[in-house]
């Protein structure tokens, strides 16, 4: 499977929704939408209520490695997504250091906070796949959300087509302006693609992992200084080494090798 690197000239993908085509920039095989946090949040909020279903992915180094390894659950979703936002400081640094390109970072956690802080109103309907009872309660009490519908599929649901369809049915039966897919990756992406395939849904869906835990205060993020030092991955590793060790050292670290291969491949092409 060929792997594209940063295109000097941004290209347009053929996928369109009501909003029209958006410029994407390829980096390490992923078609990123080069939007910063404020611009991405404003773009999302500008979609009117009742718009055709569209979804947003927030790939990080882990996702990028899986795409390079041929995991179509990630790559197909990124191709079908309306926005593909970079959720990795490492990817941004690699893009800048090795290729001289700016790849803005818009972390799913920051995006969720920005939307709730500045755009989502109590009267906006939201639908959640995943999450916890505490998250739902806090969205109602802390954020005053008046219309929250939530469905929590069982563990391992991604391997059961019937359970995937139950998630899709729930989204179709509970139309909302915002749909938060909080069941991890690639589960969220698989559900989003299936909703798009089924047709008839409305709203903007965000594949945002555990972001609702942060926005409701159920889980605290790393201190701001750690995030500014690009060390949130280390903070999470220290907090829960068993859970995050594989993600950091096995699933994410190979992105350095991918970037070097892309760099040397590009250099070879330039001198050919």
CORMO-V326904 format. One line per field, one symbol per residue. burial: + if it has 9 or more other ideal C-beta (glycine too) atoms within 8 Angstrom, else -. A space follows every 10 residues. Layout:
burial->???
This chain:
burial->--+-+++--- +-+-+-+-+- -+++++++++ +++++-+--+ +++++-+--- +-++++++++ ++++++++-- +-++++++++ ++++++++-+ ++++++-++- +-++++++++ ++++++--++ ---+++++++ +---++-+++ --+-+-++++ +-+---++-- --++++++-+ ++-+++++++ ++++++++++ ++++++-+-- +-++++++++ ++++++-+-- -+---++--- +++-+++--- ---++-++-- +++++--+++ +++-++---- --
